[in-house]
Amino acid sequence: MPFLQVLPDQQTVPIAPGQSILQANLIAGIPHVHACGGQARCSTCRVVVLQGLENCLPRNAAEQELADKLNLPAEVRLACQTCVQGDVALRRPIVDALDLAMARQEVEAPGQRLGEAGWPFSSPTSKTTRHSPRRCRPTTSSTS
């Protein structure tokens, strides 16, 4: 069974086949933000893959669409959509309410700078919800 090294939490988390990074973290008790309920719409669950990017399955269509919209580099993945086939070290960049507000602003008002009118500097208003698990299928060959 593969493991996730999760920063800044300093935890090693087992991840079962077909489980997303988000699911594994939540089961392990890591308070991983996921404002859209794991539907690949908000990017609040994003992680930065520090090691083991080659062990992440390719982005699905929903993740790729949001990654394209936000110009996310290859090592930034949506935890709600990413499954792995081997060990991965990652960092959760969104760990508190301020981080969450900044991430939402990035999606809702792309190009707007901090401090401009309309920036949601208040507490988050959307609810965190449980989501249906994403089932991942292991790949049999790797193509880059």
N, C-alpha and C positions, 0 to 999 in steps of 0.2 A: 504494500500500500504506500503510495506517495505521501510526502509531508510538505506542509507549507511552513516556512519561517516567516512569521508575521511581525513587522515593525510598525509602529514604535512599541508594540505590545510585548515584544520579547517572548513570543510564544511559538511553540512548534505544534502544528495542528495536523492531524491525519485527514486525508481527503479521499473519500471512496470513489470508485469508478462511477462516472456519470454525475457526480456532485459538482456544483459550481463552487468557486472560491468563496462566494458570499455564503452559500449554504454551510460549507465547512466551518467558516468563521463563526457564524451564528450558533451552530451546534456546540462549538467550543466555548461559547460565552463571550466572544469578542463583540463589543458593541459597534458593529460595522454599519455605517449609515447607508440607507437605501431608500431614498425619498419616494421613488416611483414604484416601489414594491417589487423591484427586480424585473422591470419590463423594458430595460434599455432605452429609457426616455430622458433620464436626467443627468447621468454621469456622476452622481454623488457617491456611488460605490467604487469608483475607479481606484485602481491600484497601480503602483509603479513596480514593474518586475525588475528586480535587481540582479537575480541570477536564475537561470533555468527557463528563459524565454522559449527555447527550443522544445521545452516540455509542455508548453501551452498549446492547446488545439487551436487551429486557425479561427479567426473571427467569423461569427455567423453573420447573416445579412443585417440583422438589427444592430449588432454591435458595430459593424463596418459603416453603416449609415450614420450613426452618431459620431463615430471616430472621424469620418470625413467632414461632417458638419463642424466639429470642434478642432480639426487639424491635430488630432492626438497622434503622437509618435508611436511606433510599433511597441515600445516597452510599456505604454500606458494602456491598460486593459480594463474592461468593465468586469468587476468581480461577479456580477449577477449572470454574466453570459460566458465566462471563461472557465473551462474545465482543463484539467492537466493529466498528463500521462507519466509524470515523474516529479521529482522534488523541485520546488520553486521557492525562492526568497523574494519577498515583496514588502512594500511599504504602503500603508494607508495614508494618503495625504489629507483626507478629510476626517478629522477626529473630534471636532467640536462644533458648536452652533455658528461661530464666526466663519469657519471653513465652509460649512454647509451654505450659509448665506452667500458667500463669495462664489461658490460653485453654481448655485441657482442663478445668480446674476449673469454668469458667463453663458448659460444656456438661454435665459430669457431675454437678455439684452446684449448680444455679442457686440464687441467693440466699445461698449460703454466703459468709461473709466471710473474707478472708485471715487466716491465723493460727489458724483453727478446726481442730479435729481432722478428719482426712480430706483435708486439702488436699494435693495431690500436689506437694510441693516437691522431689521427687527428680528425677533425670534421666528424660527421656521413655522409656517402655517400648515403645510401639508402633513398628513399623517403617514407614519411608517406602517406599512402593511405586510402581512405574510404574502408570499408569492408561491406560485406553482413552481416546482423544481424544474430546472432545465435539464433535460437528459442529453448527455453528450455521448457521441459515438467515437470510440478510439479510431484513429487513423491507422491504416496498415502500411502506408508508405509516406515519406515526408517529401514534399516538394516546396522549394522556396522560390 
